[in-house]
Amino acid sequence: MLNYTYVETIDAFRSAMHDAGITPPDFIQADGQLHRFYIAGHKAGSKNGAYVLHSSGHPAGYFEDFKQGMKVTWRMEGNRSSQLTEADKAQIAAASVQRQQELEFKHRKAAEKARYIWRNAPPAITHPYLTRKQILPHVAKINKYGALTIPLYNAQLELINLQFIDVDGNKRFLGGGQKKNCFCWLGNSTGTILVAEGFATAASLHENKGLQTFVAFDAGNLEAVAKIIREKCPTANIVIAGDNDESGVGQKAASAAARAVGGKFIIPKEVGMDWNDALTQGGRDGQ
């Protein structure tokens, strides 16, 4: 068996992170424990990176970027997980369980905070963001800082997170709160159901079309929300109202979501527009 020094192990692991496009933390510990770290370029104060590394026997471990959904298993000399020992795999699995438990705890605490804020927030009547977007408040409330407050529900229809939109249109969610697979909706059930990315987009569609409209909160969540709707409304005609992004992200996400549930998708005609733009700037019929 080849022997590796501790420094060689750290250097090789650090190089693997660089190769994967992740800036590693300044200090790496090969102690077999789960470590969270900040990834350069991410939101200040966030810890979207994690790694586990042990140096006993044949050095191995893994690292991941939660925001990008990337996870890389590693073994000295670059061998992949299929060549990890059973002990390596068990240690990596245990660290993954630990991370999942930490995530669930953060989700629970955020949900408790969300419910408290929601109970104590008055309904929105007017707000600069609503005025600028030419939409009604619908389900929105106002928090104590004057931010428009939008609820996020999970598949069990439990309130578990909030989105805050300030007067300048900046958006944020509760720290540690779940967003994936979460949504809110405008209006009562209709035979055709629309799914849009943002609150303003959904509000414009609902007001213009009179159809129940769901807010998925971002393009990456469209498919997950559409699947939940399909499970709850098996006969509904689901239409994904995607954004016409210059990058193509909105179009691709809308198309994928529609295929996943046997639905359809619609995109505004002009590049760079979402449905709020199309229905307010282009007239209430979207033309």
PyMOL commands that set and color helices and strands:
alter all, ss='L'
color gray80, all
select helices_A, chain A and resi 6-19+76-78+81-83+86-120+128-133+199-209+219-232+249-261+275-280
alter helices_A, ss='H'
color red, helices_A
select strands_A, chain A and resi 35-37+49-54+60-65+70-75+141-142+148-153+159-165+171-173+184-186+192-196+213-215+237-241+264-266
alter strands_A, ss='S'
color yellow, strands_A
deselect
rebuild
show_as cartoon
